Amino acid sequence: MPVIRAKMSLTGACVQHTVSHGKSDNLMLDQRNCAAEFIRDDEGGNSVVRHGELRALVVLSLWLVVSISLWGQQRQALNTGSNENPTYFQRVGAGYWPSTGAGLILNVRPGTTFCGNAQHLAGYAGGTFRLADNMTNYVYFDARASCVLAKNTTGFALGQIPLARVVTSSGAIRPITDARSGTVQALGTDSGGRFATKYLNGLRFADQFPGVTGTAKQDAAMTDIGASNVGLVVIPPGTGSGQATSYSNQIGVLDFRQTVDPISNFATDPDRTPLILLENFQGELTTKPLTGTVTLIKGSTAVTGVGTKFTTELSGHLGRSIRLRADASTGWARVASVIDDTHATLAGNYSGTGGTGAAVYFVTQLGFVVRNLATAGTPNTASGGESVGITVVSKRSGGSRSIWGQNINLAYDTPVLASDAQTEGMEIDVSNNSSLDDVPGFGFSSGLHILSAGSKKPMYGLSVLSSTGLANTNSFQRGIWIGNYSQQGLYIDGGTNHIYLVPYADNSKPMLVGRNSADSATRWRINNDGSARFDGPVGLATDNPNPTSRLHAYVAADAFKIPVRLENDNNGAGTVGLGLGVASSGSESSNVKAGFALTRNLSNGRGDACLFNRLANDAADFTPSDWFICNRGGGYMGRTEIRAQGADQDVVLTPSGAGHVTTSRQIQTKIATGTPPFSVASTTPVANLTTVPLTYSSTGVQQTGVHLVSGNCRIGTDCAVTLAGEAAFTDSTTYRCTASDNTAANPVVVNQSSGSKFVITGNPSDMVSYICVGN
């Protein structure tokens, strides 16, 4: 059966009332519209408007007679302030009637509403409010605070149920505008009827919170999440400028305003306006508790625990920092190694107060994560066979300004520790979790892969620059650093041209150049013609000695060449040398104990060329005082000197085989008078050296060790001669003496009693001369 709904307004006494008739027949009398409208619902529920339909007028006339008589007997509930709400008042409950009180007091009658989180039916017993003077006051009840009445002077906002707008002036209430309109926009929609919300679980939209500035709105949004809860604050455009006053470790910020320069933090006329700004305010970073009880001792590296799980919570995270929860944030210490579940070692002494108690460790903060989960098969994706985490496509159709695919700006205000890294612009972790190492040449598994894909040549594959030029305070300490975490620091594969340098201009210019940081000019360079120049103290060297290394200088020419040149640009009495050393790697210092050197002592580089050998068993290199053979270039020009180092050492010349030590010049000795210039020990007599004069036996055998003793004496007085020192002979049989009487032709006799004593007898008082020869 069709359902007929009638709507009519009665002039002058148009009131709103509803009477139920039949199955679903309703009559609504609206004082705001006194025009009659007839609406019929057909069998399908579709509304069809029919004006002047006779049957409807007849039914309506009969219904009005009964309805008006009944309505005149009913209780009038319009704006009575009764605790009992009429069924509808402007299509909303009629409770909470606002009325004028004394002075700035606003009276609000009791009522009920459906609100809150979770939503429920809330009742209000009635009350009064003191309003601000000379202001427009907005009175509402707050769904966040158990649906109690509240007021402000800024305006209604989403999440509030409006009651009245009250203007005050000179201590009195002026107009009251009832805001309990029956035409209320749908919950969760803005003024345009579009969906809008203030919060959703842990998500907060800053622009929906009260506050004059963007800072105040963000603070209100974060307060609404709570300091101990995890959440995300979204800042849409139009929120207003400014950053939050403070941030919680557990609350992230997603800023869409595009009005704040994220690097300079300028809020007006920003140079850089990000499409999306992700801010992760880490504070002291996020921490997690360690299981059990931990003991850390100030000034010690030991870490012990009771009921702890070091092997699972700290192993695999070597370098993770820990501290006692009770200690200050300056007490963080880095873990160097984990021994077992209850024992670990710190990289340095613990600086906190120390003790036993609960401990915490750092948790790595991830600002933005894209996780690709690729399954087996070719290709891994439907479109291109590639699994790409982030793709940035930039295109410039004109102009010459830079296009940044990615711009990472990092700043730190604390000094870098020797044992810890401060910041990295980008960290790329490549994990091979298969059972085999990658094989070179089987495709790319690289941490950084740079391709040139255009139709023309771009400039650089990789550039490392300082922001303000070369050699300044903003320069990198090292432009590119390849640490000892790789099997090869720089590995360039290929058959030829491992490093291929082609200049674009003058072919004589150096291609590889370097210098010490303390020098102002190039200290070494390798030219593209193959030559090299080294101006520093080390020309060609290696930090890791290799016993199979070779240094080969080859010149294919018959003329005299000097393929290797060592030079000391000293402009004075400098020394340049070639050193030799043998060391046990790892257990001894690598010293240059011997070598060859030239010491300049005349102009044009002339000087003494010497061989050196340091005999001291120390950690020092040889010095110019350690020479043992020198050819002098100054003073005794051209003289070669041989020196046996140390006290009372010998210079020994030992030709091999039948060789001889030969000289065509005189041999000189400058020892003190009285010391034999030669000492010869030989089983075969050496002519002119071991016997003076030559002495032979009667059979012609040269006698060795022969010497002469001569003298005069007076018989009877001193002709009992005693030989002393080198004058003595071996015994009485190894020498012969003859004597002559110098006074007259008288016979004399020599009696040899020992090797050092003999007696001459003859005519008394005669003078006698004698000569003794023997061994």
Protein Blocks (a to p, Z undefined) as FASTA:
>chain_A
ZZdddddddehiaccddddehjlpccdddfkbccdcdddddfkopacddehiaklmmmmm
mmmmmmmmmmmmpccfehnlpabdcfbeghiafehiacddehjaccdddddddedjdddd
dddebiaddddehiacdddddfklooiacddfkbpcehiacfbdcddeehiacddddfkb
fbdcdehiafkopacdfbecjbccfklpgcfblklmmmmmmmmnopkbccdddddehiag
cddfbdcfklccddfklpacfklopaghpfbdcfbdcdddeknopadddehjddddehia
bdcdehiafklmmgopahiacddfkbcfklgccdfbdfblmbccdfbdcfbebpaddddd
dddddfbdcdddddedddfbfklopacfbdcddddfedjbdcdfbdcddddfbdcdfkbc
fbdfbdcddddfbfbdcdehiacadfbdcddfbfbdcfbfbdcddfkbghifkbcfblba
cdfkbfbfbacedjbhkbacddfbdfkbcfbdcddfkbcbdfbdcdfeopacdfbfblbd
cfbdcfkbccddddddfbdcdfbccdddehpacddddddddddehjaccddfbdcddddf
behhiacddddddfbdcfbdcdfklcfbdcdfehjehiacdddedehiacddddehjbcc
ddfbdcddfddehiafbdcddfbdcehklpccddddfkopacehiacddddddehilmcc
cdehjlpcfblmlcccddddfkbccddddddfbfkbccddddehiacddddddZZ
